[in-house]
Amino acid sequence: MIRHKKDLDRKIQKYIDGLFSDVGESQELFDLKEELTTNIKEKVMDFKKRDMTEDEALKEAIISIGDLSGLVNDMRERGRDAAKKSVYSSMTARISAAGVIAGVLLVLFGMFVSAMLYFMKAIPGIAVAGPSIFIICGVILLTYSILIRETKKKFGMNKIRSGLYALSAGLILFSLYAGLTARLATGEMYVAISSSMIFVIVGIGLWLGLLLTGNDRKKSQ
């Protein structure tokens, strides 16, 4: 099943790469390729539900997205325009930087408030764990902001995919938060396990699904 899926991915990737073979690399082009790849995959799945073979479904999916020559020409012109490439990359870099800063501040805020409550007298344990939600939010923001960031060796990850990775990290951390607060509130370990179980299963499942279907983001040297 996995091998079969990889074969389809390679066929789609070959088609997309062929369309933009003479267009210079850029973060904008990488994002566009990711979007087109996702759209074609979804259309292939829809056509296969109509009892088409994979090759027939792929052919129909490509036809259904229409003529992309105008889009290719536009990306070719943008690739030659260094100013436009710089604006797109710098805008993403600013969003990433702002997200990293905000994420770090949220994590620190959650840690300091939790520590402050821990050392205060007559504060119940569940109240001490409460501010940990800020840590979870901070990690979600950090994960997203780091993944969308372009580096010298790699393009930034697709924003939707980055958001899903951030969601999976948030679910896994929230499972720990839910289990801890349930344990402190009830004193029962089985309640803690049942409270965290669904979140950790969904979070790890989502993370594995993303990990096994990712595209190579390395820049050509």
Secondary structure, DSSP 8 states (H G I E B T S, - for coil): -HHHHHHHHHHHHHHHHHHTTTS---HHHHHHHHHHHHHHHHHHHHHHTTT--HHHHHHHHHHHT---HHHHHHHHHHHH-HHHHHHHHHHHHHHHHHHHHHHHHHHHHHHHHHHHHHTSTT--HHHHHTTHHHHHHHHHHHHHHHHT---SSB----HHHHHHHHHHHHHHHHHHHHHHHHHHHH--HHHHHHHHHHHHHHHHHHHHHHHHT----B---
